[in-house]
Amino acid sequence: MSESSSAGSGRPFRVAFIGSGLIAQHHMQLLKKLENVQIVAASDISEKTLAKVKEQFGVEKLYTDYHKMLKEVKEIDAVDVCTPNGQHATNCIAAFAAGHHVMVEKPMAMNAVEGRAMLEAAKKAGKQLVVGFQYRFDPKSKLIKDQIDSGAFGRIMYVRAQALRRRGIPNWGVFGRKDLQGGGPMIDIGVHILEMAHYIIGSPRPVTVSGNTWTYSGNQPCNVACQWPNWDHKTYTVEDLAAGLIRFDTGALLTIEASFVAHIEKDVWNLQIMGEKGGANWETSQVFMDQGGYMMNLTPGFLPQKDNFESKMKHFVEVCQGLRPNESSGEQGLMVQKMLDGIYASADAGSEVTVE
């Protein structure tokens, strides 16, 4: 794919936004920290949101119609798509048609069909498609991936991924609407732990998926004290809890659990990996193996402190400038999307499904 014309030219790398809500504003804040990066335009259906973007980030070219923005603003190198999941494909394809690189927030799309269309549009335009996965840039993820890549763990056999909230149904946005999001906690927060796990173990090809989903709380009025009370239960059509089992072409198995409402002691955000010669716990940065006749629990003496989101945004800019390879590509996003699709499809069918 082509490199951005700003690479090595000395002029700013120019970004426009489709969707300018909370997640976009976090992106803008981090982009402002990067050298020689400029936010040149933003679009959103809310004029109130656009006014906030102008006030906080000094963006002057504001649009309620992103098509008009893409047509009128010529000085754009890349577009950052931060809309609800159901709009990702349409937004990205329009940005590619306008001749721009694209980063899209996770998940890539509503489903793999849309994901493929986005990839084709990127290839046709000769532009980069970067998926907004930040946990693969976490130092703990690099630690474990480096151990696996070195052969220290041997063959990876089993992975357990968990993204569980005891009570954390979002009471803003459209996170409870399946028609706009594609699903609930599995596609919203499960996608983070799934993409990280898949990346760390070498991105093997998923072969079959079995899964189930349950809704038992979000579609009811809030009746407990919690961090985000009074969600819109009347429009809540997604799952509260989802679980899946994924079999890869390497023979490895991965189980994933994701929930907005899990009756557990406390929130869990973790990844455990078991190989023939070693394993790891992501949360604690520990590596486990036999060494010198003993079972050893190894902890790194030093891990760099990095902001995952900041690393994600820097990666996005440098990929579009042609300064580094795309470590969070549309191809990888599509494989993650296929696994998410498989969990929901299996839940609907009540049986295991094959991943094409």
PyMOL commands that set and color helices and strands:
alter all, ss='L'
color gray80, all
select helices_A, chain A and resi 22-33+47-57+66-72+85-97+112-125+135-137+139-149+178-181+185-200+233-235+308-320+330-349
alter helices_A, ss='H'
color red, helices_A
select strands_A, chain A and resi 13-18+37-43+61-63+78-81+101-105+129-132+156-164+206-214+241-248+253-259+268-275+278-281+286-291+294-298+353-354
alter strands_A, ss='S'
color yellow, strands_A
deselect
rebuild
show_as cartoon
